[in-house]
Amino acid sequence: MAEDLKPSDAAQVAEALAWAAGSQKTIELVGAGSKTALGRPIETDYRLHLTALEGVNLYEPEELVLRAGAATSLGQIQAMLAQQRQQLAFEPPDFSDLYGNLTDQTIGGVLSANLAGPRRIKAGAARDHFLGLEAVSGRGAAFKSGGRVVKNVTGYDLCKLMAGSFGTLAALTEVTVKVLPVPEKTRTVLLFGQDDPAAITAMSQAAGSPHEVSALAHLPSAIAARSAVSYIKDAGAAVTAVRVEGPEPSVEHRTEALRRMWGGHGAVEELHGHNSNTLWREVANVAPLLPDPDAIIWKLSVTPSTGADVMAKALSAGGAGYYDWAGGLLWLALPGSEKGGEDGGAALVRGAFGGDGHATLMRGPAELRAKVDVFQPSAPALAALSARIKDSFDPHGILNPGRMHGAY
């Protein structure tokens, strides 16, 4: 069983990792532990707890920048931002219900996993708001990158490299992020009764319009019936949704324009602030797929025009799913019993898009995550590049070994 190491500051993190590198001891990096079930299960000699690296060290609302210890809880940061009517615009999802824990995630964990919600189509991913960092490599060497401004062209953009690396390259000790104002108004236009191909056509039309939409999703009827929003739950039909945000006059104008645009497809309705926010939290947090605690949950990124075909093939295994990012992101729940197959549907899911896409196993039992590719296998050239990067930061392979792939 892994022993626990609990450094009290960044200097002790560096000391611990330098010792581990020299002793060839493997290390699992742990913040709040809210995402230990995301990725391949790992066994290490030690667990390095980063919980002492918490607290907001700098917040300048007028400069739209915040710097905090990597283990600072996201809830604390969001509460501070809310007091100034600001937010993390990439809309980080909350997967506490997905993974069955009540631990608040950390800002470092969100950035390490590069998590983003429905607003990603407009605001970008977490990495696009990651301005600067202080970290310790697998060699035990402390390093910095980036700064407090959006335009920073000095050296390599290590923030984007660390985002999505799941702690396999370095231990983040401090991070700097861009923040943005909360929109003055939010509205969501609903379109009822569309089948999947028709919904993708309608979403593509809205996404290509001049109305600056900030989220698009399609909930098939069985999924819509699970919503906490009565307009959606009681619709008795599939629901397609598009969100607009911004100054009140602009939002009203764009909402009306979208209602006219979608009115030719079917019946339309709109949601205001509270109900709108509830819907998009459900979409971001995968709430519609959680009633079955044993379901195997996959996230698929595909070309929107192929989304309906991919979903149809995947659902042939008896699962359920819905569309985010205008059909470019599919969330799918497959049966957790033997009906899901020994590989949890991996061959079916990845075969459905014929190699022109990307699939991640977001939830499954440890024995399944140990034997299938949790993350999409990389092409040989990209895998070789990733291996060289891993060797540069962590030549002895001590950090989260095997978390992302069997080799590293």
ZADONU-927240 format. One record per residue (C-alpha): residue in one letter; x, y, z. Coordinates in steps of 0.02 Angstrom, whole numbers, plus 50000, padded with zeros to 5 digits. Layout:
AXYZ/...
END
This chain:
M500005000050000/A500635017349953/E501315028150092/D500725046150110/L501855061350092/K501145078050146/P502295092650102/S501845109350179/D502425120450036/A503115120449859/A504915118849919/Q504495102650009/V503615096349851/A505235099049757/E506235090249892/A505055075349891/L505075073449703/A506965075349692/W507135061549822/A505875050549729/A506775053049564/G508445048549641/S507715033449730/Q506665027649582/K505075028449687/T503415031049599/I502235044949654/E500365047649638/L499945066149644/V498375069749744/G497465086249763/A495705083849830/G495585066449755/S493975070649664/K494545062949498/T495495047449549/A494225037249448/L494605047149289/G496005038549195/R496845021749216/P497025015049394/I498805016149457/E499855008549596/T501305018649666/D502545018149808/Y501945034849879/R500485046949870/L501025065149871/H499625075849943/L499615093849881/T498225099749997/A499355112350086/L499575122049923/E497945131349938/G497325149149948/V497075163549828/N498705173249820/L498165186949701/Y496485192749631/E496355208549528/P494565209849462/E494965225049357/E496395215449273/L495355199649253/V496685188749332/L496765176949481/R498245167149552/A498035153049678/G498855137849751/A498505122749642/A497525113949780/T496325128649808/S494545122449798/L493565127549645/G492095131949755/Q493125144549852/I493715152649691/Q491995153149613/A491245160949770/M492575174549768/L492275177949584/A490385178549608/Q490575192949731/Q491315203149588/R490095196049458/Q491505186849373/Q491755168749323/L492875155649246/A492175157249071/F492645139549018/E491255133449134/P492155119049223/P490995104249250/D490685096649421/F490905077749412/S490615074349598/D489005064949561/L489795056049413/Y491155048849525/G490095047449682/N491075058649798/L490735074749892/T492505081749879/D492615098949799/Q493815098549652/T495355109549647/I495865122649519/G497455112849484/G496455096949453/V495285105849333/L496745112749233/S497725096449237/A496205087549164/N495825102149044/L493985101349087/A492725113149008/G490835114048994/P489565118748859/R490295136348836/R491865128648762/I491205131748586/K491355150448620/A492565152848765/G493775138648730/A494455125048844/A495245126949015/R496975128048934/D496435144048843/H496195152749012/F497775145849093/L498975160549099/G500395155049210/L501055141549326/E502345136349452/A502705117749456/V503955104149498/S504495091649366/G504805073049390/R506645077449406/G506245087349564/A506615103849476/A505475118849508/F505015129449357/K503865143649305/S502965148149145/G501815161949086/G501245176649189/R499805188049233/V499315193949060/V498435185548915/K499775190148787/N501395182348844/V502575177048706/T504155173548804/G504725155448792/Y503655139948771/D501825139448819/L501995126248954/C500255130049020/K499475121948867/L500665107348884/M500195104449066/A498325106149032/G497675088749000/S499265080049059/F498415072849215/G499935075349325/T501075064349220/L502315078349181/A502415089049338/A501595093549502/L500715110349488/T501015120949642/E500265137849589/V499205142949441/T498635159349363/V497015160149266/K496035172749165/V494305177349231/L492885186249142/P491295195649189/V489675185849214/P488485189849070/E487145202649112/K485775191449042/T485605173248990/R484225165548884/T484025148248810/V482925144748659/L482125127348654/L481565117948499/F480445102848525/G480175086448435/Q481695084848323/D482515068248284/D484405067648297/P484845072148116/A483595086448113/A484225092848280/I486025093148217/T485455102848064/A484565115548176/M486065117048293/S487255119348147/Q486125132948079/A486155142048247/A488035139548269/G488355146948097/S487215161948125/P487825179248178/H486945177648347/E488475172948452/V487765157548535/S488715151048687/A488045133248700/L487055120748596/A486385103848650/H485115090748599/L484235079448724/P483275064548651/S481565062448731/A482085049348860/I483525060548916/A482465076348917/A481235067849035/R482615066849168/S482875085749176/A482455095849331/V481795109849218/S479915107449197/Y479835114549020/I481035100848968/K480505086749083/D478665088249036/A478945091148850/G478605072948806/A479785075048659/A481605077848615/V482255095248659/T483585105048566/A484325120048657/V485385135148614/R486035148248738/V486385166748712/E487225178148839/G487715196348854/P486945213748876/E485055213148896/P484565222148733/S485745211248632/V485125195248715/E483305199748684/H483665203448501/R484655187448473/T483385176748566/E481985183048456/A483025180248299/L483415162348351/R481585159048391/R481125164748216/M482535154348141/W482005138548233/G480145141848218/G480215134348044/H480785117848118/G479465115848254/A478765122448418/V479925134048516/E480015140648694/E481315149848796/L482085148648968/H482645163449073/G484085164649197/H483755151549333/N483035137849223/S484325141349090/N485755139549214/T485005123449283/L484905115749109/W486705119549064/R487345113249231/E486445096849195/V487245095949023/A488985100049089/N488905088349239/V488235073349140/A486705073249254/P485545065149125/L486615049349123/L486795046949310/P485195037649361/D486055021049326/P487575020649444/D488305005549353/A488255012849178/I489885014149081/I490025032349025/W490985037948871/K491355055148799/L491515055848611/S492155070448507/V491615068748326/T491245079048172/P489475085948204/S488865080048034/T489255062048084/G488565063348260/A486855055548227/D487605040348140/V488875038048278/M487535039248412/A486405026948321/K487795014048309/A488295016448490/L486495015348554/S486304998648468/A487114991648626/G485594997248727/G486275013048804/A485735031348808/G486555047648762/Y486435066048718/Y487335079248615/D488355094348670/W489415106948573/A488165107548428/G488355088748404/G490255088648411/L490245080848586/L489225065348624/W488945058648799/L488495040348802/A488015028148941/L488155009648902/P487504995349010/G488694990749150/S488234972249147/E488834959049026/K487764967748894/G489114981148885/G490384968048833/E492034963848914/D492794979848847/G491404991248912/G490894995348734/A492625001848684/A492674992748517/L490894997948477/V491145016148527/R492795018448438/G492235008448288/A490685019348271/F491665034548211/G492895024848104/G494455033248174/D493815050748134/G493505055848313/H494065054148492/A493325043748634/T493695044448821/L493075032048950/M492455044149083/R491755031449206/G491985012949227/P492585000349356/A494444999549392/E494644982549311/L493904989249149/R494975004949151/A496514994249178/K496274983949019/V495564996048890/D496205012548821/V495375025548933/F496005039448820/Q496005038748630/P497575029848568/S498745042048483/A499425040248307/P501205033548308/A502025050348271/L501035059148408/A501355044948531/A503225046448498/L503175065248527/S502205062848689/A503485050148748/R504905062548715/I503995076048812/K503695063948955/D505545059548956/S506015078048963/F504965081649116/D504955064849203/P506375053849136/H506185040749272/G504305039249249/I503905042449432/L502365053849413/N500655045649400/P501395031049302/G500135023149184/R498755035749224/M498495040449042/H499285026048946/G500095009648989/A501815016148942/Y501755032449043/
END
